[in-house]
Amino acid sequence: MRLFVAVVPPVEVVEHLSEFVEPRRSHPDEDVRWASDETWHITLAFLGDVPEWKTDDLGEGLERAAGRQKPFDLRLRGAGAFPGVPDARVIWTGVEDESGALPHLARTTRSAANKAGVTVDGRKFTPHLTLARLRRPMDVVRYVRVLDEYQGPAWTAESLRLISSRLGEGPAHGAAYDTVGEWDFTG
């Protein structure tokens, strides 16, 4: 099972961002594959393929991590690209986290995964929400300039989710996501 751990914005935040992004989606570019609203999330830890027999220990560890975390405020804001604007493969909106809770939560969820014997993708944590993936590296300055003006409503993150990803089974042949477990922040 292909898994990741994430914070998922509430419906009203997703709708606000969707209204802002929609005019860009309405001018199709065959090299830009816009992510569907229902897949938007902030990845804390990408776990890749995890044997099913490890998911119970993983879930217990994530439940402990969530239990030590207090709810915290977030806001989606600005834009950028990975690996960079002139040679982008991904266009994203940033995450404003004045409390600094997201990097800490990313560390604790990654630690929980490691204790469960699950290998975590070793990339540096950069809080973001992926808006689009590109079929080939390209300069996305025109997109980033417009999307950088975005400032969404603040919301309180109250839980983390363990999500399974089935490649090619979602909207427009993208990934389909299913929540495997969800744990409230009760710290």
N, C-alpha and C positions, 0 to 999 in steps of 0.2 A: 504494500500500500504506500503510495507516494504522499507524504505528509508535510505540513508546515504549521507553525504556531503564529497566530495573528491577533491583532485588535481590529475589530470591524466597526466602522462608523455607523451610527444610527441612520434610519431611513431618511429623516429630514436633512441630514448632512449630505447624504448621497444625492438626494434630489436637488439640493442647492448646487452642488458641484456639477451634476449632470446638465442643468440648465445653462451653466456657464460654458461647458465643453461642447454642448450640442451644435452650435454654429460651426465649429471646426470639423465635427464629424459629418456635417451635411455637405461638405466639399470633399468628396472622396479622393484619396490619393492611394493608388494601388500599393505603394510602399509602406503605408502607415496602417497598422491594424489596431484600431481603438478597442480598448478593453470594455466589456459590457459592465454596466453599473452594478449588477448583482455579483460581480467578482471583485469589486473594490475592497481592499483591506490593507493593513499595515503589517508587513511580515516582521515578526520578532526573531524567528529561527526557521530556516529551511532545513528539513530533515531528509528529504529524498525518500528512497524506498526503505520502508521500515517493515521488518517481519511482523506479522500479526501477533506473535507470541510475546513481543516486547511492548505492545500497546498498553497493557494493564499497568506495568511499572511506570511507563511514560506518563500515563494519565494520573497516577498517584503523585508523581513528582510535580506535574503541572498544577495539580490541585493544591499542593503545599505552597508552590510559588505564588499562585493567585491569592491564597489565604494570607500571605504576608504583605500583600500589596494593598494600599488604600486606593480608592477611586481617585482619578486625577483628570484635569482638564486638558483638552487638546483642541487644535484648530488646524484645518488644512489651509495652506497659504503658499503662494509663489509657485515657481516651476523650475525645472532643470532637466538634465539629461545624463544618462550613463552611456559610455564612460565619460563623455563630454559633449558639449553642444556641436562642435564641428564634425564629430564622428559618432553620432548617437546611434544606439540600438534600442534605447528606452527613453520615453518622455514621462516625467513624473511631476506630481505636485508635492510640495514639502509638508512637513508636519511641525507645527509650533507646539512646543512642550515646555512651558516655562518652569514646571516643577522638576524637570530632568528625570522623570519617572521612566520614560521609554527605554533609555539605554540601560538603566538598572534592571528593568523587567526583561529586556533582551538577554542580559547576562544570566539572570536567574532561570529563565526558561531554557537557555542553552545548557546551563549546568544540570538542570533536571533531566534533560535529554541524555547528556553524557553519563549521568549516574544510572540511567536505565539501559545503558549500553547502546545508545543510538548516536551515530555520528552526525554532527551538525556541520553544515556548509560553513567554511571558515572565513567567509567574506566579512569585512568590517561592517558593523551595523550602521546604516544610514537611514533614519526614519523618512519614509516616503510612501506614496500611494501611486502605483503604476497606472498611467493613463493610456499609454500606447506602446506597442512594440513595433520595431521597424524591420522590414524584410532584408534590408542591407544597411550598412553604416551610411549615414548622411548628415548633412548640416541641417539642424532644426532650429536655427536662430529665429525664423519667422514664427514658429509655434511657441517657443519659449518666451519671446517678447510679449506675446498676447497673454499667454497663460500665467506669466509672472505677475500679472495684475490681480490674480485671483486671491480673495480672502474669504474663507468660508465662516460659517457660524461656529462659535465655541460649543463644545459638548463635553460631557463627563464620560470618560472611559470607565466602564464598570465591570468588564470581564475580559478574559482571553479565551481563544478558541483553538482547538486542534482541528485542522481541516485536511480532508483528503482531496487530492487533485487527480482527475482523470483526463489526461491530455487528449485533445481532439474530440471530446464528447460534449463540449459546451457550445454556446452561441458562436456562430460564424467559424465553427470547427476549432474554437479555442478550448481552454480547459473548463471542465465542469467541477464545481466544488461542493463538497458535503461536509457539514460540521460533524465531527466524530465525538467531540466532547467540548463542553463549555464550563468555565469555572469563574465564579464571581470574585471580585476583589473585596476582601473582608478584613484586611489588616488594619 
